[in-house]
Amino acid sequence: MSRETTVLTEELLTYIRKIGIREDNDLRLLREETASHPAARMQISPEQGQFMMLLIELIGARKTFEVGVFTGYSTMCAAKAMGGEGRVVALDISEEYTSVAQRHWKASGLAECIDLRIAPAEKSLQAMILAGESASYDFAFIDADKTNYDSYFEHALKLVRPGGLIAIDNVLWHGAVVDPENQEEDTIAIRHINEKLAADERITLSLVPIGDGLSLARKR
């Protein structure tokens, strides 16, 4: 037992990735290609991907969506966690980034499970609500432009069923959330969503110190 969260050194992180991750070849190939991408920092870590796969399995998800796709690693994680029997609606605005994703989804046999929609996410989310999809999703992952996190969360609350899970990424923002000198727009937006989630009685909350911080909000 421990009263404190262990601080991860490079050695411990290497150990975790060696002993605690079951990353298949499809995920590994996508992660390794993305590592050379100019915006590689935007990809989630393999340990976070595996953690979200476990969560998706635990709640028996069959219908998920994500806001922010990049090269599609998290999307592939969700599709694989559902065993190819579910459906992922993947929302992004970049045809360039998602072209990498689509190539890997096709190679892994998952393309038919993933519905990619290229448009501003708020527009896509509103369209999903207008189409009568409220309270029909099991899991949502939010990892896009930080200034719209509040809006994405509110849309997700409508779309996710009671008992469903919303995962919000980058909530520690590389430590900037506790730096009083940092008053950048993205940092302020993340502080806002963190404070909002902490007081929101519509959800059960846990902020998990994995990756760059992952808040898990279970809809009550």
N, C-alpha and C positions, 0 to 999 in steps of 0.2 A: 504493500500500500504506500501511497505517497500523497502528501498534501499539496504538492506542487507539480505542474506540468514540466516534464524533462525538456530542457533546452536542446534542440537538435544541432549537433555538430556535423561537419561534413562526414566524419567517420560513421556516426550513428545513422545518418541519412543513407549512406552507401549500404550499411548493414540492412536497413529496412528494405531497401530496394532489392537486395540480394535474397533475403530470407522471407520477406512478407508479401511479395507481389507475384501474382500469376498472370503476367501479361503475355497474351498469345502473339503469334507472328504477325497477324494483321495489325494489331495495335502497335506493336514494336516498330514495324516498318513505317507506319504513319508518324509516330513520334520521332523516329530518327530522321525522316525527311524534313519534318517541321523544325528540327533543331538547327538547321542551316538557313531557315527563313529569316529575313530581316526583322520580322515581328515575332520571333519565336517565343518571346517572353509572354505572349498572350495565351499560350497553350497551358492547360492544367497539367499538374504533375501526375505521373503514373500512379502514385499512391492515392491521390485524390480521386482519380478515375476509378480505381478499384473500390474505394470506399463508397462512391456513389453507386457502383454496380451492386454492391451488397445491399445498400438501402433499397434500390429498385427491386431486387429479389425479395427482400424482407416484406415489402408492402404488396407484393404480387402485382406490380404495375404492368399494364398492358397498353396504356395510352399516355404518352409523355410529350412535353414540348420544351424547347430551349430557346432562350433569347441570346443570341451571340453564338456563332458556329465556328468561326475562324477556319482552321483546316480540318475540323470535324472529328477530333479525338473524343471529345465528350459525347458527341452524337453516336459514334461507334460504340462507346462504352454502354450507353443506354440501350441501343438496339441489341447488342450482344447479351446484356443482362436479361432481356426479355426473351432470349432464345429464338429470335426471329419471328416470334408469334405476335409481337406488339407493333406499335406504330409510333414513330417519333416525328413530330412537326418541328422542323428546324428553321429558325428565323434569322436572317442576316441581310445586310445591305451590300455585301461585297461579292461580286461574281468572281473576282480574281482569287480571293482567299478560298472560297468554297469550291473552286474548280479543282483544287488539290483534294478537298474532301470527297467530291463526287467520284474522282478517279479511284480513291481507296475504298469507298463504299461499294463501288461496282466490283472491284477486285476481290473483296471479301464476301460477296454475295448478299450484301445487306441493302443494296440500293432500293429494292422494292419495299423495304420497311420504313424508309425515310422520305418524308415529304418536305423538300426544301422550298422555302418561299423567300424570294429576294424582293424586299420592300422594307420601308421603315417599320420597325417592330410594333410601334404603337398602332399603326394602321392595320397590320396583320392581326394583332391581338383583338382589336375592336371588331374586325371582321369575323373572327372566331366566335366572339360573344354574340354578335348579331345573327350568326348562323345557328344559334341555339346550342352551343357547346358548353355553356356554363355548367360547372360542377361535374364535368365528365372526364377530366384528366386526373391521373393518379400522381404524377410527379412533374415538377417544373424546375428548370435550371436557368438562373439568370446570371449572365456573364457578358455584359455588353457595356455601352456607354454609361458611365456612372451617374451623370446628371439626370438620367431618366429612370434610375433604379426605383424611385418611389412609384412612378407611374407603372412600371413593369410589375412591381409587387402587387399593386392594387388590381391590375388586370389578372394576374395569376391567381389572386384570392378568389376572383369570380369564376375562373376556369377550372380550378382544382376542386375536387370533391371533398366533402368533410372526411377527415382522416388521411387525406392526401398530403404530400410533402412538397414544399418549395425550398430549393437550395439556392442561396445567394452567395456569389463568389467575391473575393477580394475585399472582404469586410475589415481586414487589418491594414490594407493598402500599404504594404511593405513598411509598416510601423508608423506611417505618417499620421494616422488617426490620433496618436498621443503626442504629436509634436505641435505645441501651441504656436510656433512660428510658421507652420505650414497652413496657409489660408487659401490654397488653390481651390478652384471650383470643384474638381473631382473629389478632393479630400473633404471639403465641406459637405458634398452630397453623400459621401459614405458615412460621415459622422451622423448626418441627419437620418439616414435609413437605419443605422445601428440604434440610435436613440428611439426611433419610432418602433422598431421591432421589440425593443426591451420593454416598452410600455403597452404593447398591443395585446388586448385581451381576446382577440379573435384567433390567436395562435398559441401553440406551445413552442417554446424557443430553446435552441441550444446553439451557441457559437463555438464551433470546433476549430482549434488551432492546427489545421492541416492546410498545406499549401500556403496561400496568402490569406487564410481565414475563410471559413465557410459557415454561414449561418443557416441553420435548418429550422424551418418554420412549418409545424404541423397544423393544418387547418382544423379548428375545432368544429 
